[in-house]
Amino acid sequence: MTSVHPHLDPSVRHDMVFLFDVTDGNPNGDPDAGNRPRTDDESGQGLVTDVALKRKIRDTLALAAADNPRYGIFVQAGHALNPRLEQSYAETGLKIGTKITKDDADRARAWLCDRYVDIRLFGAVLSVGKTQALGQVRGPLQLSMARSIDPVYPADHAITRVTQTKQEDIDKGETTEMGGKWTVPYGLYKAELYYSAARGHATGVDSTDLELLYRTLEMMFDHDRSATRGTLTPRGLYVFSHPDAFGAAPAHRLTERVTITRREPGTDTPPRAFTDYNVTVNETDLPAGVTMTKLIS
């Protein structure tokens, strides 16, 4: 299928490279390490989990879609999952506690996919509570962990505040309370995303879903700002679109065409800005039928 905009075609495979950077912030703290920014212990490279990226995508996709009922969020703060799963039974004429057929389960899963965009894109485990028969949905969009190009050097900053947590501390005459804050001075991160057209067909992904996904990747850091996270900025989004659902080449042969190098090789000065890097994309001799679309640069 030929499309005027190949990157919006849900019937073909897409492999993507997403670049973003952080300045004086914590892009993904580790709760097991006092919220220290995640790093690879051996290389020192910074890490941002796929789960953290999906959370930002979920929160922003709902905003981008405005009031469209097809863009509900299944995994959402403050909402239990079981009632939402049970609603799929009620909406499709099924009864909790009774045995259902495969066709019944397919119908309930289809209702959930149509209502919740994060199930449609990422999939979900649905066999919890009273809806064991629903099994799971394998999502077409998979994300890697983001890894920084160079090592990062997290810093722990001591901070104070002018009030206490406990009244008895004020009664004792204490006027300040100490705290801490972790930041990364600078880090450029690279993540990869993979879209399976076969699974997308099964969950009902359409071109609007892909368009909103790309808009979300461009805008999600603007809707997730906090003093802790510092300045997070999208720096590149490159979409390699295949000619069909199976694909014309392994993903790594395409994503490795996006290379990031230091503008001044061999320098001892640590990177402190995106301008310290060169990003190049090799578009020559792409596999037959593969196109590359640059959406953020």
Secondary structure, 3 states (H helix, E strand, C coil): CCCCCHHHCCCCCEEEEEEEEEEEECCCEEHHHCCEECECCCCCEEEECHHHHHHHHHHHHHHHCCCCHHHECCCCCCCCHHHHHHHHHHHCCCCCCCCCCHHHHHHHHHHHHHHEHHHHHHEEECCCCCCHHHCEEECCEEECCEEEEEECCCEEEEEEECCCCCHHHHHCCCCCEEEEEEEEEEEEEEEEEEECHHHHHHHCCCHHHHHHHHHHHHHHHHHCCCCCCCEEEEEEEEEEECCCCCCCCCHHHHHCCEEEEECCCCCCCCCCCHHHEEEEECCCCCCCCCEEEEEEC
